[in-house]
Amino acid sequence: HNRAIELFTDSIKRRSSCPMIGHLCSSYEEYKNGGCLQCGGSGERCAILGYYASKPKDLSSGETRSLYLETGPLSPFCQHNYVVELNLGQNEESEDWVQGHVNLNLYGDKGELIKHKITEKDVSEKFKKGSKKVFKLSLSRNIGLVSIAEVFWKYDHEIDPFDLGKICLVFCSDSLYLDSIAITSFLTNKNKNIESHREILCGETDSPVQSGDWKLFYKSCKENLPQSLASGRPDQLII
């Protein structure tokens, strides 16, 4: 209960610099799994929480809604959410899957995020050909609208005898084929309403990300998903 007071006080002190944005969701588990990371066409699925919270226009009398957010351990408590989608290509040269680790550099109009590891620290991640892998980022600072991204890829060549599914036999490519990277930012406009902005970025060429190298994604492009992803459901979302 004491923390609730601290959060409420922080919402007054940091209205403009660090608003706490809640996402409408049926449960915290669904929110953690990335099922509610959108604000809707007019921002109706997101709201600022705390002292400056406002009643949604479509909320009926007596109706209640649950919104969820993450907070930091110390003031400022707000966390800035970003969603990163890696859209893998279906090139003839690419393997059915590759395993390894991914780091990101993100450059926004209010700051940057450098060498941020989005895969698990000690466990390599499997990336399947033609799939979409989605990662949720909760940052302590607002980097604004992201328009440039750099992806670092490191293939995991270590063989795990307890996970034979990781073994890639003979002449395997260790490159990561990415068609595009999509980044969603959640921001407040001048009227203090919540907006989500999704930017899809491509590289200069269709070349893959070589193991141990970085690749720059900066060209605005259209998303080209395989038929299996036409519904927009990700292959996996990682928190």
N, C-alpha and C positions, 0 to 999 in steps of 0.2 A: 504493500500500500504506500510506503514511503517513496518508492520508485515512481509510482503514478504521479505524485506531487512534483517530483523532479522533471518528469517528462512534460507535464502540463506547464510548468514554469519555463522550460526550455522552448516550448512552442510559442510563448509570448516574446521571449528575448530574441529568438532567431527566426522570426516570421519570414523575412525576406531572404536571408542568407542560407537558411537550412530548414526548410519546411519538412514536416514529417508526412509522407504520402502513404495513405492506406489503399489497399487494393480489395475490391469487392470479391468475396470468395465464399464458397459453401463450407470450407473447413481449412484449418491451418495446414493440414497434411497436403491438401490440394495446392495451396499457395506455395508450400515448400517444393512441391513437385513441378512448379512452373505452370500450372493450369490456369492461372489468373493474371498473368503478367501482361495485361492490356488495359487500356483506359476506355475503349469504345470510341465510336465516331465523334462524339461530342464530349468526351471525358466523363461520361456518366458512371463508369466503373471504377473511378479513382476519386479520392477526396483528401484534402488537407485535414489532419487530425489535430486536436488540441483546442486552444482558446479561440482560434479563428476558424474553426470548423463551421461549415454552413450546411443547412438542410437541403438535400437534393430536391429539385423541383418536382420530381415524379414520385416522391415518397408520400404514401397515403398516411392519414392520421392513424396512429396506433401501430403502424408497421415498423419493424426493426430490421436492420441489416448488419452483417458482420463484415468488417474490413480488417485486413491484416497487413502488418509491416514488420520490418526488422529494425532493431535499435542497437546502437553501440554501447559499450560498457561505461563510457564517460561522456560528459557534455562536450561538444554537441552530440546529441543522441541519434540524430537522423542518419539514415543510410540512403545512398543514392543507387537506385537499381538500374542495371543495364542488362540487356539480353543479347548474347552473341550467338549467331547461327553460322555454323560452318557447313556450306553446301558442297558436298563432294561430287567430283566429276565421274563420268562413265567412260573415260578414254579407253581405247583398246589397249594402250600400253600399261594401264594401271592394274594393280593386283585386285583380287576380289576384296581383300582387306589388308590393312597395314596396322601396326601397333607401335605406340610410342607416346611422346609427350609434346604438348603445345604450350608455348608462351606467346603473349600478346603485348604489343605496344599500341595504345589507342591515343589518338590526338583529337581533342575536342576544342571548341571555341572558348573554353574557360579553364583548360588545363590538360594534362596528359597523364597517362598511366603507362609505366615503363616496366618491361620484363615481368609481366604478371602471369604467373603459371595458372592455367585454367583446367588442366588435367590434374588428377590426384598426384600427390608428391612422390610416393614410392611405388605406385602401381601404374603400369602402362595402360593406355586406353586403346581399344580397338576401333578403327574407323573403316566402315564398310563402303564399298564402291557404290556410288549413286545415292547415298543416304544423306540425311541431315542430322547433324549433331548440335544440340543446343545447350548453352551454358548460361547460368544466371550469375551475375556479378553484383555484390552489394559493397559499395565503396564508401569510405568515410568522407570523401570529398566529391564535389560536383565538377566533372570535367566538361559539362555542357554537351552540345551536339557533336557527335563524333563523325568526322568526314574522312579521316585517314586511319588505316590500320596496317600494322606489320605483324606477320605471323612467323613464328619460329617453330620449326619441326625437328624433332630428334627421334629417329627410329630406335626401337628397343630390340637389339639383336640378342639379348640374353635369353637363353632357353630355360624355361621353367619345367622341370620334370613332373611337377604336380599339375601342370596345365598344358597338356600336349596340344590343345587347340591353338596355342600361340606359335607353334612351330611352322615356319614357312620353308618349304623344301626347294632347293636348287634354283638358282637364277631369279630369285625374288627381287623385285624393285623395292627400294626402301624410301621412295618418294611419296609425298602426300599430294594428291591431285585435288585441288580446290577450284570449283567453278566461281564461287563468290563467297563473300562474308557479309552477313546482314547484322546490323547493330541497332537495337531499339533503345532510345533514351526516354526517360520520364521527367518532364520539366513543368514548371509553373509559368504561365504567361503573365502579362502586365495586369490582368484582372484577377490574378491569383487562382485561376482555374488550371486544372491538370491537363497536360497534353502529352501524348506519346508520339515520338518521331522515329520512323524506321528508315534507315539508309542502307541500300544494298551496294556493295563495293566490289569491283573487279580489279584484277591486276593489269599491267601493261600488255602482257602476253598470256597465252594459255599454258605456259610452261608450269610444271609442278614445283612444289616446294621441296628442294633437295634436303636430305637429312643433314642436320648441322647448319642449315642456312636460314636466312630470313627472306620473306617475300613481301613486297609492298602492294597494298590494295588501296587505290585512291580514286579510280574511275567509277562514276555513278553508272549503274547498269541495271538491267531487268533480271528478275529471278527466273531461272529455267530449271524447274523441278521435274524429276522423273515422274512417271505416271503413278507409281506407288506412293508418292508424297503429295498428290494432287489435293488431298484433304487438308494438307497443312500440318499434319501430326508429325512431330519429330521422331526420329529413330530412338533418341534417348535425350533426356535433359539431365544435366549434371549441376549440382549445387556446389 
